[in-house]
Amino acid sequence: MSVDHRELGRDLEFFATTPIVGAGLPLWLPDGAVIRNELEKFAAEQAARSGCQGVYTPVMAKKELYERSGHWSKFSEDMFPEMKIGGESFLLRPANCPHHAQVFAARGRSYRELPFRVRELGSMFRSELSGVLSGLSRVRQINLDDAHVFCSREQVQAEVIVALDAIERCYSTLGIAERKYRLSIRGGEGQYLGTDEQWADAEDHLRGALNARSIEYVEAKGEAAFYGPKIDVQVRDAHGREETLSTVQLDFNQPERFDLEYTAEDGSKVRPVMIHRGLLGSMERMTALLIERFEGRMPPWLAPNQVSILPVGDRHQVEAERLRADLEARDVRVAIAPDGSLGRRIREARTHRDPYIAVIGDNEVHGGTVDVLVPARGGRVVVDASVFVAQVVSGIKERALLPADF
C-alpha cells in the first residue's frame, strides 16, 4: 500500500473529496473523524496544561476587522471574496488572531491578569488555487490549533519557553522524532512593522528561549512574518518535503492596530506583547503527516477501531459480546466481525490496520483467555482476558505509540 496520505486516506476511508463539494474541501469520514477528534482532545489538554483558556469566535467578521489588522492589505488575494449583507461587507477569516485580539479587548485588563492566554480550534479560510491543493496537506478550510498570549515585555521569554516545552511534549507523544527548529528573522528587504529596537528585542527573546532549552536551530533571514519574528518547527513528509507544523510568533502589529492595553501596577496604560502559538498546527496537515508516518497503522489511541474481536463460530458470540462490553465500558473502540472464514476476517482486520485482533474459540471460552494478534509487533499470544483488557486500556490512556507487548 502507498505511503501517500491521499491514497491511504481513500483506501482506509479516512476522508474523501467530491467534485460537487469542491477541491480543497475534504469530507472527514467516520474513521478519519475519530483520528481528528482524538488529536483535538489531545491539543485541548496540552493547551490547558500550559495555561490556556478556551474560547469560541465566529468564522467571519466585518471587512473592517481585517482592514484594521492588516490582513486585507497583505492577504486579500488569498482571501475569499467579500459578502455584502445589509449594506455591510463580511469576510471569511484568513486567521484567528484578530478575533482573539478582540477577546482581550472585550474589557479593561490589569497586569494581574497577565499572561492572558486564549486558545481555540478555529476554522480559517484560504482561497488557494486548484493547482496547489493536495489531499489534507493543502486545503481551503484550515482547522487550526491556535493560541494567543497577551503578556508584558518582561514575560515574553518565559512564555516562549512554555510554548516550546508544550511543543516538545506533543511531538514526543506523536512520535515525531525528526524535527528542525528555525528562527525566522527579518531580511534586508520587505515591509516589516515595528521599530528596529522592537525587532532586535523580540529576536533576542526567541534566541534566549531556544538557548534556555538547549534546542539546536538555524536562523533564516527574510522568513519572518511582517509583524514579527517567529520560531518554526519543521518536519519532512513521506516525500521529503519540509513542512512547518508548529510556530511561536511575536506580534507588534495587532496590539498597536487594535490599541490593546492593560493597566500596569503604577496605573499607567501599557501595550501588551502578542504571541501566536500553535502546538499541533492544522488538523489537516498533522493528520496527513501521521497517516504517512505510520503508513495508516495509527498508534492505538488514534486508531479508529482499536480492537477487532473475531468469534470463531456462532457458539463463541456470547463471549465475544462479553469482551466487547468490558472494553467499551473502558472507552475502547471495538468491533465484532462474526461472518466469513476466520482467515478472511483476520486479513480484513490487518488491512484495516486495527492494532489488536482478538480471536475467541473453544479454548478461549473455556479458559477465560483471548488469542491476541498484534500486527504492528508481528506476534500472536494467548493471554488471560482480564490481562488483555488491562493492557489495552493502559496503553491507550498513556497514548503509547505501539500496541502492548503481551
Protein Blocks (a to p, Z undefined) as FASTA:
>chain_A
ZZbfklmmmmnomaccdfkloghiacddfklmmmmmmmmmmmmmmmmmnopacddddfbd
cfklmmmnommmmmmmmpccdddeehiacdddfbfklmmmmmmmmpccdfklpccddddd
ddddddddfklgghjlpcfbdcdddddddddfklmmmmmmmmmmmmmmmmmmnopabccd
ddddddfbdcdeddfklmmmmmmmmmmmmmmnopacdddehiacfkbccdddddddfkop
acdfbdcdddfklmmmnopacddfkopacddddddddfklpfklmmmmmmmmnnopacfk
lpmblbdcddfblmlmmmmmmmmmmmmmnopacdddfedcfklmmmmmmmnopabacddd
fklmmnopacdddfknopacdddfklmmmmmmmmmmnopabdcdZZ
